[in-house]
Amino acid sequence: MTIQQTIIGTVATLTLSDRMITGQDAAPLQHHIQNLIAQNIKHVTIDLSNVPYFGAAMLGVLVGGLTALRAAGGTLKLVGVNTRIAQIFQVAKLNTIFQTPNVSTHHKNLTPFPKTVPLLHPIQVRRNLRVAV
């Protein structure tokens, strides 16, 4: 996976590129988000327009990144989400916790982030992931 980083003010935009992100391919993104938090950059936009598909490991990295950023008082937005990835979020019931506007470029989404974002406790995230039977 290739990660291209752009920082404007306190907002980092990470543009990801790869045919498919699975397994260990997702680990560099986790480290990248941790490094941004260490640099006091707490608002991150991830552009997925160059990623046609990803697996469960990437979902875990995104949930972990969202939790870490919210714990630090920040936010995580996803842009460039294609139909296939949007369906992954719907099946996993994650479309309710991620901001995933239906646009193909991230430039429109560099507008100010909300000043306060409610913190989701990991137990709440797990509860949201349960599927009603």
C-alpha positions in Angstrom: 0.0 0.0 0.0 1.2 3.5 -0.9 0.3 6.3 1.5 0.6 9.9 0.2 0.4 12.5 3.0 -0.7 16.1 2.7 -1.0 18.4 5.8 -3.0 21.6 5.7 -3.1 23.3 9.1 -4.1 20.7 11.6 -5.7 18.4 9.0 -3.8 15.5 7.4 -5.1 13.9 4.2 -3.8 10.4 3.6 -4.3 9.2 0.0 -4.1 5.4 -0.2 -3.2 3.5 -3.3 -3.3 -0.3 -3.9 -5.3 -2.9 -5.8 -6.5 -4.6 -2.7 -5.5 -4.0 1.0 -5.6 -7.2 3.0 -3.9 -8.7 6.1 -0.5 -7.1 6.9 -0.9 -4.6 4.1 -3.0 -2.5 6.4 -0.4 -2.2 9.2 1.5 0.8 7.8 -1.7 2.9 7.9 -2.1 2.1 11.6 1.5 3.2 12.3 1.0 6.3 10.2 -2.1 7.4 12.2 -0.2 6.8 15.5 2.6 9.0 14.2 0.2 11.8 13.3 -1.3 11.7 16.8 2.2 11.9 18.2 2.8 15.0 16.1 -0.4 16.5 17.5 -2.3 16.2 14.2 -5.7 14.9 15.3 -7.9 15.4 12.2 -7.4 12.9 9.5 -9.1 12.4 6.1 -8.4 9.2 4.4 -8.9 9.2 0.6 -9.9 5.7 -0.7 -10.5 6.7 -4.3 -7.5 4.6 -5.4 -8.4 1.5 -3.4 -11.0 -0.7 -5.2 -11.3 -3.2 -2.3 -10.0 -4.0 1.2 -10.5 -6.8 3.7 -11.3 -7.2 7.4 -7.8 -6.2 8.5 -8.3 -2.8 7.0 -11.6 -2.4 8.8 -9.8 -3.2 12.0 -7.2 -0.5 11.3 -9.8 2.0 10.5 -11.8 1.3 13.7 -8.6 1.5 15.7 -7.6 4.7 14.0 -11.0 6.2 14.6 -10.9 5.2 18.3 -7.4 6.6 18.8 -8.1 9.9 17.1 -11.3 10.4 19.1 -9.5 9.6 22.3 -7.0 12.3 21.4 -9.9 14.7 20.7 -9.7 14.3 16.9 -11.7 13.0 14.0 -11.4 10.6 11.1 -13.2 11.1 7.8 -13.2 8.7 4.8 -13.6 10.1 1.2 -13.5 8.5 -2.2 -15.5 5.5 -0.9 -16.6 3.4 -3.9 -19.8 1.2 -4.0 -18.0 -2.0 -3.1 -16.3 -0.5 0.0 -19.5 1.2 1.0 -21.2 -2.2 1.0 -18.4 -3.6 3.3 -19.2 -0.8 5.7 -22.9 -1.5 5.5 -22.5 -5.3 6.1 -20.2 -4.6 9.1 -22.6 -1.9 10.4 -19.7 0.6 10.4 -21.5 3.0 8.1 -23.1 4.6 11.2 -19.8 5.5 12.9 -17.7 6.6 10.0 -18.2 9.9 8.0 -18.2 8.6 4.4 -19.4 11.3 2.0 -20.1 10.1 -1.5 -17.5 12.2 -3.3 -14.5 11.2 -5.3 -12.1 13.9 -4.2 -11.0 14.9 -0.7 -10.6 18.7 -1.5 -14.2 19.5 -0.7 -13.9 17.8 2.6 -11.0 19.8 4.0 -13.5 22.2 5.6 -13.4 22.6 9.3 -13.9 19.6 11.5 -16.4 19.7 14.4 -15.0 21.2 17.5 -16.2 18.4 19.7 -16.8 14.8 18.8 -18.4 12.3 21.2 -16.0 9.6 22.2 -17.1 6.1 21.4 -15.9 3.6 24.1 -14.6 0.3 22.6 -17.5 -1.5 24.3 -19.9 0.7 22.5 -18.2 0.0 19.2 -18.5 -3.7 19.8 -22.2 -3.4 20.7 -22.7 -1.5 17.4 -21.1 -4.3 15.5 -23.6 -7.0 16.7 -25.9 -8.3 14.1 -29.5 -8.8 15.1 -30.7 -12.3 14.4 
